[in-house]
Amino acid sequence: EDRVEQSPQTLRIQEGDSLSLNCSYTVSRFNRLQWYRQDPGKGPKLLFLLYSVGDEKQEERLRATLLKKGSSLHIEAPKPEDSTTYLCAVETQCSPSTCRLYPNPEAGSLEGCLCCFPSC
């Protein structure tokens, strides 16, 4: 069964420490992985799109890497403005009739979202 999980669910650090968030997935036909940030009262904002194993993208202090069955989002020397909700989502290549969502209501409506390409 296709699944997407993110860890840790919550994280407390001191300013200046580095941190990594992890997203693991098991899907039959992977298309791409997305990392978002969602600030309170706002919609999700796309940070990175990763397509193939080994992909690594960086923007300022944020770096995302795609592994064989997961991805990591690394934040170097976090600042107070980095305190927010981070979400990962996976798109699979499948028919729209087989699309499923795995929402995590504790962390935001997109966390653990699994959707199908091209319907997302």
All heavy atoms as an XYZ file, in Angstrom:
943
protein
N       0.841     -1.188      0.000
C       0.000      0.000      0.000
C       0.882      1.247      0.000
O       1.891      1.322      0.688
C      -0.908     -0.001      1.234
C      -1.860      1.155      1.256
C      -2.798      1.095      2.454
O      -2.905      0.034      3.088
O      -3.401      2.129      2.729
N       0.495      2.240     -0.783
C       1.243      3.487     -0.867
C       1.098      4.298      0.422
O      -0.002      4.468      0.929
C       0.751      4.317     -2.046
C       1.082      3.687     -3.381
O       1.891      2.746     -3.420
O       0.547      4.152     -4.391
N       2.255      4.787      0.913
C       2.235      5.561      2.156
C       3.292      6.647      2.129
O       4.333      6.508      1.489
C       2.502      4.664      3.362
C       1.431      3.608      3.601
C       1.557      2.953      4.959
N       0.867      3.625      6.036
C      -0.434      3.860      6.107
N      -1.198      3.538      5.113
N      -0.972      4.420      7.150
N       3.024      7.721      2.877
C       3.983      8.819      3.080
C       3.971      9.164      4.555
O       2.908      9.347      5.144
C       3.603     10.066      2.252
C       4.609     11.184      2.486
C       3.509      9.732      0.779
N       5.157      9.230      5.162
C       5.257      9.569      6.586
C       6.368     10.586      6.792
O       7.398     10.534      6.116
C       5.533      8.319      7.419
C       4.398      7.322      7.380
C       4.679      6.077      8.196
O       5.807      5.946      8.708
O       3.774      5.236      8.310
N       6.147     11.457      7.743
C       7.106     12.518      8.037
C       7.525     12.448      9.502
O       6.709     12.154     10.368
C       6.457     13.872      7.735
C       7.410     15.034      7.760
C       6.740     16.313      7.276
O       5.879     16.286      6.411
N       7.148     17.427      7.855
N       8.810     12.705      9.752
C       9.294     12.707     11.131
C      10.423     13.723     11.279
O      11.109     14.036     10.301
C       9.800     11.304     11.506
O      10.914     10.959     10.698
N      10.610     14.264     12.477
C       9.734     14.078     13.635
C       8.468     14.904     13.480
O       8.411     15.814     12.661
C      10.598     14.588     14.792
C      11.466     15.634     14.167
C      11.743     15.154     12.768
N       7.456     14.574     14.265
C       6.200     15.315     14.194
C       6.372     16.739     14.727
O       5.810     17.681     14.187
C       5.109     14.586     14.992
C       4.703     13.256     14.378
C       4.040     13.419     13.025
O       3.223     14.294     12.844
N       4.412     12.585     12.079
N       7.110     16.862     15.806
C       7.423     18.180     16.356
C       8.900     18.201     16.728
O       9.502     17.164     16.999
C       6.580     18.504     17.609
O       6.823     17.499     18.595
C       5.101     18.558     17.282
N       9.459     19.387     16.743
C      10.884     19.516     17.007
C      11.146     20.857     17.672
O      10.657     21.889     17.222
C      11.650     19.425     15.683
C      13.159     19.437     15.737
C      13.682     18.206     16.470
C      13.731     19.488     14.328
N      11.892     20.823     18.766
C      12.307     22.051     19.449
C      13.830     22.106     19.434
O      14.483     21.144     19.815
C      11.823     22.069     20.895
C      10.335     22.256     21.030
C       9.951     22.232     22.504
N       8.530     22.324     22.663
C       7.887     23.458     22.931
N       8.562     24.567     23.085
N       6.575     23.470     23.063
N      14.332     23.240     18.988
C      15.782     23.409     18.974
C      16.134     24.797     19.473
O      15.269     25.654     19.620
C      16.353     23.223     17.552
C      15.794     24.302     16.616
C      16.078     21.847     17.015
C      16.622     24.487     15.393
N      17.412     25.008     19.687
C      17.887     26.331     20.063
C      18.342     27.053     18.797
O      18.823     26.420     17.845
C      19.040     26.214     21.048
C      18.615     25.550     22.347
C      19.407     26.061     23.528
O      20.370     26.786     23.369
N      18.988     25.680     24.703
N      18.198     28.348     18.804
C      18.603     29.137     17.649
C      20.069     28.864     17.322
O      20.921     28.840     18.200
C      18.387     30.623     17.933
C      18.656     31.518     16.735
C      18.325     32.968     17.014
O      17.773     33.274     18.090
O      18.637     33.798     16.155
N      20.333     28.625     16.050
C      21.697     28.374     15.611
C      22.021     26.913     15.415
O      22.946     26.566     14.681
N      21.275     26.003     16.072
C      21.487     24.565     15.860
C      20.950     24.171     14.479
O      19.986     24.748     14.001
C      20.757     23.740     16.919
C      21.380     23.872     18.300
O      22.500     24.419     18.389
O      20.753     23.434     19.272
N      21.576     23.187     13.870
C      21.071     22.671     12.600
C      19.986     21.635     12.868
O      19.941     21.042     13.941
C      22.206     22.029     11.804
O      23.164     22.998     11.478
N      19.124     21.424     11.877
C      18.082     20.416     12.046
C      17.778     19.746     10.724
O      18.022     20.302      9.655
C      16.805     21.025     12.635
C      16.003     22.000     11.773
C      14.968     21.262     10.961
C      15.329     23.023     12.647
N      17.262     18.535     10.813
C      16.832     17.795      9.626
C      15.444     17.221      9.859
O      15.166     16.676     10.927
C      17.801     16.650      9.308
O      19.014     17.147      8.818
N      14.587     17.363      8.868
C      13.271     16.744      8.864
C      13.292     15.646      7.816
O      13.949     15.776      6.775
C      12.198     17.769      8.520
C      12.147     19.008      9.406
C      11.141     20.010      8.866
C      11.801     18.617     10.828
N      12.593     14.558      8.072
C      12.625     13.412      7.178
C      11.237     13.058      6.674
O      10.254     13.164      7.402
C      13.235     12.206      7.886
C      14.654     12.489      8.315
O      15.532     12.698      7.481
N      14.894     12.523      9.615
N      11.192     12.631      5.432
C       9.956     12.187      4.814
C      10.245     10.842      4.167
O      11.136     10.733      3.321
C       9.519     13.207      3.763
S       7.995     12.786      2.912
N       9.532      9.806      4.571
C       9.719      8.489      3.963
C       8.450      8.115      3.204
O       7.349      8.510      3.573
C      10.042      7.444      5.026
O       8.982      7.337      5.948
N       8.637      7.367      2.134
C       7.481      6.991      1.322
C       7.649      5.586      0.758
O       8.754      5.097      0.553
C       7.261      7.987      0.182
C       8.428      8.100     -0.780
C       8.549      7.242     -1.866
C       9.406      9.060     -0.590
C       9.611      7.339     -2.734
C      10.485      9.169     -1.457
C      10.575      8.307     -2.535
O      11.638      8.407     -3.391
N       6.519      4.957      0.533
C       6.454      3.690     -0.188
C       5.351      3.857     -1.214
O       4.173      3.964     -0.847
C       6.116      2.523      0.761
O       7.091      2.474      1.797
C       6.097      1.210      0.013
N       5.726      3.948     -2.462
C       4.748      4.126     -3.533
C       5.096      3.197     -4.684
O       6.246      2.798     -4.855
C       4.695      5.599     -4.038
C       4.221      6.526     -2.936
C       6.043      6.046     -4.575
N       4.108      2.876     -5.471
C       4.333      1.947     -6.573
C       5.010      2.626     -7.759
O       5.889      2.045     -8.384
C       3.012      1.302     -7.005
O       2.053      2.301     -7.257
N       4.624      3.845     -8.074
C       5.190      4.535     -9.231
C       5.442      5.995     -8.881
O       4.591      6.840     -9.054
C       4.252      4.413    -10.426
C       4.037      2.955    -10.849
C       3.051      2.845    -11.988
N       3.613      3.463    -13.177
C       2.888      3.831    -14.226
N       1.584      3.658    -14.228
N       3.457      4.374    -15.278
N       6.637      6.274     -8.420
C       7.019      7.615     -7.958
C       7.119      8.593     -9.130
O       7.663      8.267    -10.179
C       8.371      7.529     -7.239
C       8.910      8.854     -6.793
C       8.528      9.406     -5.579
C       9.811      9.556     -7.583
C       9.032     10.616     -5.167
C      10.318     10.776     -7.177
C       9.930     11.309     -5.968
N       6.606      9.819     -8.914
C       6.747     10.876     -9.918
C       7.630     12.006     -9.404
O       8.608     12.362    -10.046
C       5.385     11.423    -10.332
C       5.508     12.406    -11.482
O       6.089     12.081    -12.514
N       5.003     13.608    -11.306
N       7.288     12.552     -8.244
C       8.115     13.607     -7.647
C       7.725     13.829     -6.195
O       6.629     13.443     -5.771
C       8.029     14.905     -8.439
C       6.656     15.548     -8.440
C       6.638     16.773     -9.317
N       5.311     17.358     -9.365
C       5.007     18.446    -10.041
N       5.941     19.072    -10.733
N       3.788     18.918    -10.036
N       8.640     14.467     -5.457
C       8.396     14.782     -4.049
C       8.462     16.293     -3.873
O       9.283     16.967     -4.504
C       9.441     14.098     -3.161
C       9.249     14.273     -1.649
C       9.547     12.961     -0.927
C      10.132     15.384     -1.103
N       7.608     16.798     -3.013
C       7.526     18.244     -2.782
C       7.692     18.547     -1.298
O       7.167     17.824     -0.459
C       6.152     18.767     -3.240
C       5.819     18.425     -4.657
C       4.333     18.201     -4.865
O       3.510     18.544     -4.035
N       3.993     17.592     -5.989
N       8.424     19.612     -1.003
C       8.512     20.149      0.358
C       7.833     21.511      0.381
O       8.035     22.324     -0.527
C       9.968     20.315      0.789
C      10.623     19.063      1.267
C      11.507     18.284      0.581
C      10.451     18.438      2.547
N      11.897     17.213      1.349
C      11.270     17.287      2.561
C       9.688     18.738      3.683
C      11.351     16.439      3.669
C       9.763     17.894      4.766
C      10.583     16.763      4.762
N       7.011     21.730      1.423
C       6.300     22.986      1.613
C       6.601     23.539      3.011
O       6.981     22.789      3.901
C       4.781     22.780      1.544
C       4.244     22.322      0.213
C       4.194     20.974     -0.115
C       3.743     23.242     -0.694
C       3.677     20.544     -1.324
C       3.213     22.821     -1.907
C       3.184     21.479     -2.224
O       2.664     21.068     -3.408
N       6.355     24.834      3.164
C       6.261     25.410      4.497
C       4.894     26.084      4.584
O       4.394     26.626      3.606
C       7.397     26.382      4.813
C       7.359     27.698      4.068
C       8.416     28.672      4.573
N       7.990     29.288      5.809
C       8.812     29.814      6.725
N      10.108     29.803      6.529
N       8.340     30.353      7.820
N       4.291     25.995      5.772
C       2.981     26.609      5.970
C       3.020     27.438      7.236
O       3.088     26.907      8.343
C       1.876     25.552      6.042
C       0.491     26.170      6.105
C      -0.608     25.137      5.947
O      -0.384     23.942      6.071
N      -1.812     25.613      5.667
N       2.971     28.754      7.055
C       2.958     29.669      8.188
C       1.541     29.766      8.733
O       0.566     29.566      8.004
C       3.468     31.047      7.763
C       4.933     31.015      7.332
O       5.716     30.303      7.991
O       5.283     31.679      6.346
N       1.395     30.070     10.026
C       0.064     30.146     10.640
C      -0.872     31.084      9.874
O      -0.481     32.200      9.509
C       0.351     30.680     12.045
C       1.761     30.271     12.317
C       2.467     30.352     10.987
N      -2.052     30.604      9.595
C      -3.064     31.410      8.919
C      -2.851     31.573      7.427
O      -3.568     32.329      6.774
N      -1.870     30.879      6.863
C      -1.591     31.005      5.433
C      -1.612     29.630      4.772
O      -1.545     28.606      5.438
C      -0.219     31.659      5.208
C      -0.141     33.076      5.735
C       1.186     33.712      5.383
C       1.235     35.147      5.890
N       2.530     35.778      5.581
N      -1.677     29.635      3.460
C      -1.634     28.390      2.713
C      -0.215     27.880      2.563
O       0.752     28.626      2.796
N      -0.049     26.630      2.172
C       1.288     26.068      1.977
C       2.049     26.787      0.864
O       1.466     27.159     -0.160
C       1.025     24.615      1.586
C      -0.378     24.346      2.007
C      -1.105     25.655      1.916
N       3.347     26.963      1.062
C       4.219     27.583      0.060
C       5.245     26.544     -0.377
O       5.947     25.966      0.454
C       4.931     28.798      0.643
C       5.921     29.436     -0.306
C       6.706     30.537      0.375
C       7.802     31.055     -0.556
N       8.697     31.992      0.118
N       5.327     26.304     -1.679
C       6.257     25.312     -2.206
C       7.694     25.766     -2.001
O       8.067     26.892     -2.355
C       5.991     25.084     -3.691
C       6.880     24.059     -4.387
C       6.657     22.663     -3.813
C       6.636     24.072     -5.887
N       8.506     24.869     -1.427
C       9.929     25.147     -1.238
C      10.767     24.453     -2.304
O      11.628     25.070     -2.926
C      10.384     24.668      0.150
C       9.781     25.346      1.356
C      10.223     24.647      2.637
C      10.174     26.823      1.386
N      10.546     23.140     -2.479
C      11.376     22.360     -3.388
C      10.567     21.283     -4.104
O       9.628     20.723     -3.534
C      12.506     21.644     -2.622
C      13.449     22.567     -1.910
C      13.422     22.673     -0.531
C      14.375     23.326     -2.619
C      14.297     23.509      0.132
C      15.249     24.170     -1.960
C      15.218     24.269     -0.582
N      10.965     20.995     -5.342
C      10.468     19.853     -6.103
C      11.658     18.961     -6.393
O      12.674     19.427     -6.922
C       9.857     20.297     -7.436
C       8.474     20.930     -7.416
C       8.131     21.431     -8.807
C       7.448     19.926     -6.951
N      11.552     17.677     -6.070
C      12.629     16.732     -6.305
C      12.102     15.591     -7.168
O      11.047     15.028     -6.874
C      13.169     16.198     -4.978
C      13.693     17.275     -4.013
C      13.935     16.671     -2.636
C      14.959     17.903     -4.551
N      12.845     15.238     -8.212
C      12.347     14.280     -9.192
C      13.034     12.923     -9.174
O      12.420     11.920     -9.477
C      12.453     14.867    -10.605
C      11.510     16.009    -10.845
C      11.911     17.317    -10.602
C      10.223     15.781    -11.309
C      11.039     18.381    -10.823
C       9.350     16.828    -11.529
C       9.762     18.135    -11.286
O       8.903     19.164    -11.499
N      14.329     12.891     -8.895
C      15.028     11.613     -8.986
C      16.021     11.455     -7.842
O      16.495     12.445     -7.264
C      15.737     11.472    -10.339
O      16.640     12.537    -10.532
N      16.326     10.196     -7.526
C      17.228      9.881     -6.422
C      18.552     10.620     -6.617
O      19.119     10.630     -7.714
C      17.466      8.358     -6.341
C      18.534      8.041     -5.316
C      16.167      7.638     -6.011
N      18.999     11.251     -5.555
C      20.233     12.019     -5.614
C      20.012     13.500     -5.853
O      20.938     14.300     -5.678
N      18.805     13.872     -6.271
C      18.519     15.301     -6.449
C      18.755     16.044     -5.146
O      18.346     15.576     -4.071
C      17.058     15.525     -6.873
C      16.848     15.395     -8.371
O      17.826     15.116     -9.083
O      15.707     15.571     -8.819
N      19.385     17.195     -5.238
C      19.601     18.050     -4.072
C      19.390     19.486     -4.513
O      19.957     19.912     -5.513
C      21.005     17.855     -3.512
C      21.258     18.655     -2.246
C      22.585     18.315     -1.591
O      22.672     17.232     -0.991
O      23.512     19.122     -1.712
N      18.570     20.188     -3.763
C      18.310     21.593     -4.069
C      18.517     22.408     -2.811
O      18.214     21.961     -1.711
C      16.893     21.773     -4.609
C      16.696     21.073     -5.947
C      15.441     21.491     -6.632
C      15.352     20.820     -7.987
N      14.112     21.136     -8.682
N      19.021     23.610     -3.008
C      19.299     24.475     -1.865
C      18.838     25.885     -2.164
O      18.949     26.379     -3.287
C      20.801     24.473     -1.546
C      21.129     25.286     -0.313
C      22.480     24.932      0.273
O      23.128     23.985     -0.156
N      22.904     25.696      1.264
N      18.291     26.524     -1.144
C      17.924     27.929     -1.209
C      18.271     28.541      0.134
O      17.671     28.187      1.158
C      16.433     28.094     -1.508
C      16.035     29.546     -1.723
C      14.578     29.686     -2.144
O      14.139     28.917     -3.013
O      13.902     30.547     -1.564
N      19.260     29.395      0.120
C      19.784     30.005      1.339
C      20.164     28.919      2.346
O      20.988     28.070      2.059
C      18.792     31.016      1.904
C      18.529     32.180      0.958
C      17.552     33.185      1.517
O      17.110     33.043      2.671
O      17.221     34.131      0.770
N      19.521     28.884      3.502
C      19.901     27.940      4.563
C      19.146     26.622      4.498
O      19.380     25.735      5.301
C      19.702     28.598      5.940
C      20.631     29.763      6.182
C      20.331     30.537      7.462
N      19.050     31.247      7.359
C      17.922     30.850      7.929
N      17.907     29.770      8.681
N      16.822     31.519      7.780
N      18.238     26.480      3.532
C      17.450     25.249      3.391
C      18.006     24.372      2.274
O      18.338     24.876      1.190
C      15.988     25.574      3.077
C      15.072     25.901      4.258
C      15.475     27.182      4.932
C      13.638     25.954      3.797
N      18.090     23.065      2.549
C      18.578     22.126      1.549
C      17.725     20.856      1.602
O      17.511     20.285      2.669
C      20.044     21.776      1.810
C      20.640     20.843      0.756
C      22.100     20.535      1.016
N      22.242     19.588      2.131
C      22.764     19.876      3.307
N      23.192     21.087      3.574
N      22.856     18.956      4.243
N      17.246     20.429      0.452
C      16.441     19.207      0.366
C      17.164     18.191     -0.503
O      17.740     18.534     -1.538
C      15.065     19.514     -0.220
N      17.126     16.932     -0.073
C      17.772     15.842     -0.793
C      16.771     14.707     -0.969
O      16.026     14.384     -0.044
C      18.992     15.323      0.000
O      19.860     16.414      0.287
C      19.749     14.270     -0.792
N      16.770     14.100     -2.162
C      15.885     12.966     -2.419
C      16.695     11.676     -2.375
O      17.696     11.530     -3.076
C      15.203     13.111     -3.780
C      14.163     12.042     -4.113
C      13.017     12.067     -3.105
C      13.635     12.235     -5.521
N      16.254     10.752     -1.530
C      16.885      9.447     -1.386
C      16.003      8.396     -2.047
O      14.942      8.717     -2.593
C      17.093      9.143      0.097
C      17.780     10.260      0.898
C      17.713      9.976      2.378
C      19.203     10.436      0.419
N      16.400      7.123     -1.973
C      15.651      6.076     -2.661
C      14.223      5.935     -2.147
O      13.289      5.775     -2.927
C      16.369      4.732     -2.543
C      15.736      3.644     -3.371
C      16.563      2.386     -3.389
C      15.914      1.336     -4.264
N      16.689      0.095     -4.299
N      14.034      5.966     -0.847
C      12.694      5.811     -0.282
C      12.346      6.939      0.675
O      11.558      6.759      1.606
C      12.586      4.469      0.456
C      12.612      3.270     -0.465
C      11.369      3.220     -1.328
C      11.363      2.011     -2.236
N      10.182      1.981     -3.086
N      12.940      8.109      0.464
C      12.644      9.208      1.350
C      13.335     10.482      0.929
O      13.952     10.564     -0.127
N      13.218     11.473      1.781
C      13.824     12.768      1.521
C      14.134     13.419      2.859
O      13.503     13.119      3.878
C      12.862     13.655      0.726
O      13.427     14.931      0.502
N      15.109     14.316      2.845
C      15.409     15.087      4.049
C      15.382     16.566      3.707
O      15.735     16.965      2.592
C      16.773     14.701      4.627
O      17.801     15.021      3.716
N      14.937     17.342      4.667
C      14.973     18.794      4.573
C      15.867     19.277      5.699
O      15.558     19.065      6.878
C      13.570     19.393      4.699
C      13.494     20.920      4.649
C      13.918     21.438      3.277
C      12.088     21.395      4.997
N      16.985     19.889      5.346
C      17.975     20.326      6.319
C      17.935     21.849      6.406
O      17.922     22.527      5.378
C      19.362     19.855      5.898
C      20.438     20.182      6.875
N      20.617     19.486      8.051
C      21.386     21.155      6.855
C      21.635     20.006      8.712
N      22.118     21.013      8.012
N      17.894     22.351      7.630
C      17.934     23.801      7.851
C      19.191     24.114      8.645
O      19.354     23.664      9.774
C      16.679     24.307      8.588
C      15.418     23.883      7.831
C      16.735     25.826      8.737
C      14.124     24.253      8.517
N      20.067     24.875      8.036
C      21.330     25.249      8.663
C      21.146     26.522      9.480
O      20.605     27.511      8.992
C      22.393     25.485      7.582
C      23.782     25.731      8.115
C      24.399     24.484      8.746
O      24.129     23.376      8.265
O      25.135     24.642      9.736
N      21.556     26.471     10.732
C      21.487     27.622     11.640
C      20.113     28.290     11.604
O      19.967     29.431     11.180
C      22.579     28.633     11.301
N      19.070     27.562     12.016
C      17.709     28.119     11.967
C      17.577     29.424     12.749
O      18.262     29.643     13.744
C      16.858     27.025     12.607
C      17.674     25.785     12.513
C      19.098     26.230     12.597
N      16.683     30.257     12.257
C      16.360     31.532     12.892
C      14.908     31.473     13.365
O      14.145     30.601     12.928
C      16.567     32.673     11.907
C      18.007     32.817     11.456
C      18.171     33.975     10.502
C      19.642     34.127     10.111
N      19.845     35.244      9.171
N      14.513     32.387     14.242
C      13.126     32.361     14.735
C      12.086     32.346     13.623
O      11.044     31.698     13.742
C      13.031     33.630     15.580
C      14.430     33.854     16.060
C      15.316     33.419     14.925
N      12.354     33.018     12.513
C      11.372     33.051     11.417
C      11.242     31.710     10.692
O      10.328     31.526      9.885
C      11.713     34.162     10.408
C      13.091     34.064      9.814
C      14.144     34.893     10.546
O      14.012     35.086     11.775
O      15.087     35.335      9.877
N      12.122     30.773     10.994
C      12.007     29.430     10.421
C      11.030     28.553     11.195
O      10.718     27.442     10.768
C      13.372     28.738     10.393
C      14.361     29.445      9.489
O      13.947     29.926      8.417
O      15.543     29.522      9.859
N      10.548     29.052     12.316
C       9.619     28.285     13.140
C       8.245     28.279     12.470
O       7.554     29.290     12.432
C       9.541     28.908     14.536
O       8.641     28.185     15.335
N       7.874     27.124     11.917
C       6.618     26.987     11.191
C       6.353     25.499     10.954
O       7.067     24.650     11.477
C       6.675     27.762      9.850
O       5.379     27.810      9.272
C       7.653     27.130      8.882
N       5.347     25.186     10.168
C       5.044     23.808      9.806
C       5.663     23.500      8.451
O       5.481     24.264      7.490
C       3.516     23.587      9.741
O       2.957     23.848     11.021
C       3.187     22.163      9.335
N       6.400     22.398      8.397
C       6.986     21.931      7.138
C       6.282     20.640      6.730
O       6.019     19.782      7.563
C       8.491     21.693      7.294
C       9.245     22.977      7.516
C       9.465     23.466      8.801
C       9.710     23.731      6.438
C      10.134     24.663      9.010
C      10.387     24.926      6.640
C      10.590     25.380      7.928
O      11.253     26.579      8.127
N       5.980     20.543      5.430
C       5.186     19.437      4.923
C       5.865     18.801      3.717
O       6.480     19.504      2.913
C       3.804     19.937      4.465
C       3.051     20.851      5.434
C       1.945     21.591      4.712
C       2.493     20.025      6.564
N       5.736     17.497      3.601
C       6.186     16.827      2.378
C       4.984     16.153      1.733
O       4.041     15.748      2.410
C       7.305     15.826      2.652
S       6.800     14.344      3.536
N       5.041     16.049      0.419
C       3.988     15.377     -0.339
C       4.638     14.632     -1.492
O       5.675     15.050     -2.008
C       2.968     16.387     -0.858
N       4.042     13.519     -1.881
C       4.565     12.709     -2.977
C       3.500     12.586     -4.052
O       2.337     12.329     -3.750
C       4.983     11.305     -2.484
C       5.330     10.399     -3.649
C       6.154     11.409     -1.513
N       3.909     12.794     -5.292
C       3.029     12.543     -6.431
C       3.410     11.203     -7.034
O       4.589     10.886     -7.190
C       3.181     13.612     -7.498
C       2.499     14.909     -7.168
C       2.528     15.884     -8.342
O       2.794     15.434     -9.475
O       2.295     17.062     -8.102
N       2.408     10.409     -7.375
C       2.660      9.139     -8.047
C       2.035      9.170     -9.428
O       1.134      9.960     -9.703
C       2.077      7.958     -7.253
O       0.657      8.076     -7.222
C       2.619      7.919     -5.842
N       2.508      8.315    -10.295
C       1.922      8.164    -11.620
C       0.870      7.064    -11.536
O       1.209      5.893    -11.427
C       2.994      7.803    -12.642
C       4.003      8.901    -12.858
C       5.102      8.483    -13.814
O       5.407      7.318    -13.944
N       5.703      9.454    -14.461
N      -0.366      7.467    -11.545
C      -1.444      6.493    -11.468
C      -2.706      7.134    -12.000
O      -2.739      8.328    -12.273
C      -1.635      6.001    -10.033
S      -1.894      7.301     -8.822
N      -3.732      6.375    -12.136
C      -4.976      6.908    -12.667
C      -5.707      7.684    -11.579
O      -5.611      7.351    -10.400
C      -5.858      5.778    -13.179
O      -6.256      4.953    -12.105
N      -6.441      8.735    -11.951
C      -7.172      9.532    -10.950
C      -8.103      8.702    -10.084
O      -8.345      9.046     -8.935
C      -7.956     10.529    -11.813
C      -7.173     10.635    -13.074
C      -6.571      9.261    -13.305
N      -8.599      7.596    -10.595
C      -9.531      6.781     -9.813
C      -8.846      6.096     -8.633
O      -9.513      5.612     -7.726
C     -10.186      5.731    -10.704
O      -9.203      4.857    -11.217
N      -7.501      6.058     -8.638
C      -6.792      5.396     -7.544
C      -6.145      6.386     -6.591
O      -5.355      5.999     -5.743
C      -5.719      4.436     -8.077
O      -4.767      5.187     -8.841
C      -6.329      3.349     -8.941
N      -6.454      7.663     -6.723
C      -5.865      8.672     -5.836
C      -6.356      8.484     -4.409
O      -7.525      8.180     -4.168
C      -6.235     10.082     -6.294
S      -5.317     10.628     -7.724
N      -5.429      8.658     -3.462
C      -5.772      8.560     -2.052
C      -5.044      9.648     -1.292
O      -3.956     10.042     -1.666
C      -5.370      7.197     -1.492
C      -6.317      6.092     -1.898
C      -5.752      4.771     -1.520
N      -4.737      4.407     -2.505
C      -4.077      3.266     -2.497
N      -4.287      2.391     -1.553
N      -3.198      2.997     -3.429
N      -5.638     10.102     -0.220
C      -5.003     11.107      0.634
C      -4.746     10.506      2.003
O      -5.553      9.755      2.517
C      -5.893     12.348      0.784
C      -6.097     13.182     -0.474
C      -7.089     14.299     -0.184
C      -4.791     13.765     -0.956
N      -3.602     10.857      2.574
C      -3.264     10.431      3.918
C      -2.994     11.679      4.748
O      -1.856     12.008      5.026
C      -2.029      9.521      3.913
C      -2.279      8.224      3.199
C      -1.908      8.058      1.882
C      -2.894      7.161      3.856
C      -2.142      6.866      1.228
C      -3.127      5.975      3.204
C      -2.750      5.830      1.892
O      -2.983      4.649      1.243
N      -4.046     12.433      5.118
C      -3.827     13.672      5.866
C      -3.422     13.385      7.306
O      -3.789     12.372      7.881
C      -5.187     14.371      5.811
C      -6.153     13.242      5.678
C      -5.452     12.170      4.868
N      -2.644     14.283      7.852
C      -2.285     14.223      9.264
C      -2.876     15.473      9.911
O      -2.285     16.542      9.846
C      -0.766     14.189      9.433
C      -0.375     14.018     10.875
O      -1.122     14.364     11.769
N       0.812     13.499     11.095
N      -4.060     15.361     10.522
C      -4.744     16.547     11.032
C      -3.974     17.274     12.130
O      -4.187     18.449     12.359
C      -6.073     15.991     11.562
C      -5.831     14.540     11.772
C      -4.787     14.123     10.776
N      -3.048     16.593     12.809
C      -2.307     17.248     13.874
C      -1.282     18.230     13.330
O      -0.921     19.189     13.994
C      -1.591     16.204     14.747
C      -2.539     15.338     15.536
C      -1.791     14.320     16.380
O      -0.552     14.384     16.436
O      -2.459     13.461     16.981
N      -0.799     17.996     12.126
C       0.298     18.816     11.622
C      -0.066     19.616     10.373
O       0.754     20.324      9.850
C       1.505     17.932     11.339
N      -1.274     19.518      9.887
C      -1.657     20.276      8.705
C      -2.249     19.367      7.650
O      -1.928     18.188      7.571
N      -3.090     19.923      6.829
C      -3.871     19.107      5.912
C      -3.040     18.435      4.830
O      -3.472     17.464      4.251
C      -4.952     19.967      5.259
O      -4.364     21.028      4.546
N      -1.838     18.934      4.535
C      -1.054     18.337      3.461
C      -0.068     17.291      3.955
O       0.459     16.524      3.179
C      -0.256     19.410      2.716
C      -1.029     20.196      1.675
C      -0.100     21.210      1.008
C      -1.608     19.294      0.619
N       0.213     17.253      5.227
C       1.258     16.336      5.706
C       0.861     14.897      5.450
O      -0.239     14.476      5.745
C       1.536     16.550      7.185
C       2.663     15.669      7.661
C       3.296     16.176      8.918
O       2.926     17.254      9.378
O       4.148     15.468      9.429
N       1.772     14.151      4.877
C       1.474     12.773      4.554
C       0.559     12.635      3.363
O       0.059     11.565      3.095
N       0.385     13.738      2.620
C      -0.502     13.685      1.450
C       0.123     12.826      0.367
O       1.293     12.968      0.038
C      -0.732     15.091      0.921
S      -1.568     15.161     -0.657
N      -0.648     11.948     -0.176
C      -0.229     11.142     -1.322
C      -1.233     11.395     -2.425
O      -2.422     11.196     -2.213
C      -0.207      9.666     -0.959
C       0.120      8.727     -2.108
C       1.584      8.828     -2.458
C      -0.232      7.308     -1.728
N      -0.786     11.868     -3.544
C      -1.733     12.138     -4.605
C      -1.170     11.648     -5.934
O      -0.019     11.252     -6.018
C      -2.070     13.623     -4.675
S      -0.645     14.695     -4.836
N      -2.001     11.682     -6.930
C      -1.643     11.097     -8.202
C      -1.379     12.152     -9.255
O      -2.054     13.164     -9.317
C      -2.751     10.177     -8.699
S      -3.073      8.847     -7.558
N      -0.422     11.890    -10.103
C      -0.109     12.758    -11.228
C      -0.930     12.290    -12.417
O      -1.054     11.100    -12.639
C       1.392     12.634    -11.526
C       1.840     13.474    -12.666
C       2.146     14.795    -12.484
C       1.952     12.932    -13.947
C       2.566     15.568    -13.551
C       2.360     13.704    -15.012
C       2.684     15.028    -14.804
N      -1.560     13.143    -13.201
C      -1.431     14.604    -13.197
C      -2.570     15.325    -12.500
O      -2.767     16.501    -12.718
C      -1.440     14.919    -14.694
C      -2.421     13.922    -15.247
C      -2.255     12.670    -14.402
N      -3.326     14.653    -11.677
C      -4.534     15.265    -11.117
C      -4.252     16.212     -9.961
O      -5.140     16.910     -9.508
C      -5.517     14.183    -10.673
O      -4.927     13.403     -9.670
N      -3.035     16.262     -9.423
C      -2.750     17.127     -8.272
C      -2.514     18.561     -8.721
O      -1.918     18.793     -9.722
C      -1.525     16.629     -7.532
S      -1.767     14.986     -6.874
